[in-house]
Amino acid sequence: MMEWPIWIGGAFLLVGTFLCVSGTLGVLRFPDIYTRLHAASVTDTMGGGCILMGLAFWVEGEWLVLGKLAWIFLFLLLTSPTSGHAIAKAALTGGVKPKLGSD
């Protein structure tokens, strides 16, 4: 068994974990729904993609598992931005104003 897929997969897992944690911190720290939504949808999509890529490096030739990971990534890539857009549109339609400036 080669060592480099384990190291590359581990690096992807670390980057994905960092992105997901930073998105969580953004949700906790940002002032309004629009910036919180941006932090959540962008970092979680990218973080989830990196985690799935890291897992794909660790699988080592199991084609059924690789196919499932690819389908999960495709589902994540389609649903996360769509749900973020729907929530932002619902907030805008509901009259939620973005927080501007330092007030």
Secondary structure, 3 states (H helix, E strand, C coil): CCCHHHHHHHHHHHHHHHHHHHHHHHHHHCCCHHHHHHHHHHHHHHHHHHHHHHHHHHHCCCHHHHHHHHHHHHHHHHHHHHHHHHHHHHHHHCCCCCCCCCC
